[in-house]
Amino acid sequence: MITLEFVSKLRTESVKEQFSSVLSEGMMDEKENGMVRIVRHNGRAVCLFNAYPKYTGAVLDLAFLPDTDDKRKLLAVITERVVRKYHPEQIVIENCRDDLTAVYEANSYRKNGKYYVKQTEPWRKVLGDRVFDDEGFIINQGLMKEIPFGWFDTQAKGCGWIAAWNIMKMNGKETRMEICAHDLEKHSPLGKMLGQNLFPLFAWLKKKGLNVHMSAPLNSAAADVIRKSKNGIILYNHARGAHYVSYRVLNRNEIQIYNAVYGKRNHVMKIEDFLKKYPLFPTAVAIGVY
């Protein structure tokens, strides 16, 4: 579990001491409408960040304690919090660290001179914060009627590109939502559970550099691919037609699912329980990222 903890004035000195080995100059300085937070991962303090608005953007300074795991995920949570608080045009990391280059880039921060900059997507300015979870993954397709998808809108027909976008982000290859949707709408991989519509989605993920494997259209085969993967996409039929969801493997038996139940956060289930409850027929297909 990742939590963000407010740092009061009374705690400033103790926090400085706790993070003394990684603090940059001025990192604890108070800024107008700024926020200084300790990030805890499973209860352990692992990161400190200071964010504040500047012009139409936001500035972010962060420092990880040594031996911190899952930095990419932690930065995703921090970034999402900054976006929600300031809704900036861009986020700028000014005090960059060479050893975090891969972490920045996995979260779509790009080198710009001596800074790393993340541009806020145009579609993010249209969509409400409730569309996304704390890491910035899409979990609420039901609030995306304003976003086009071919002749339809994303609320009605966008589950395929949503699942693909989530998986790209999950694997450190975050792509602009607009690009992802427009690439996939050419083939509209959303209509049938089986047949030609599934394969362009698989091919697109492969073209983007993901090591993907597809199961046969059978729940037991899907479960086998899911269990061997680190994350991926599940395609199944429910009462309203075909639906794509993305998943992340937590352990051999459990997965976290995104956008199966609109707006549901931390949706964790056993693999077999999910495949028993949600597919109308035992013919689910899994695209696993290995």
Buried (B, 14 or more C-beta within 10 A) or exposed (E): EBEBBEBEEEBEEEBBEBBEEBBBEEBBEEBEEBBBBBBBBEEEBBBBBBBBBBEEBBBBBBBBBEEBEBBBBBBBBBBBBBBEBBBBEBBBBBBBBEEBEEBBBBBBBEEEEEBBBBBBBEBBEEBEBEBBBBBBBBBBBBBBEEBBBBEBBBBEBBBBBBBBBBBBBBBBBBBBBBEBBBBBBEBBBBEEBEEEBBEBBBEBBBEBEBEBBBBEBBBEBBBBBBBBBEBBBBBBBEEEEBBBBBBBBEEEEBBBBBBBBBBEEEBEBBBBEBBEEBBBEEBBBBBBBE
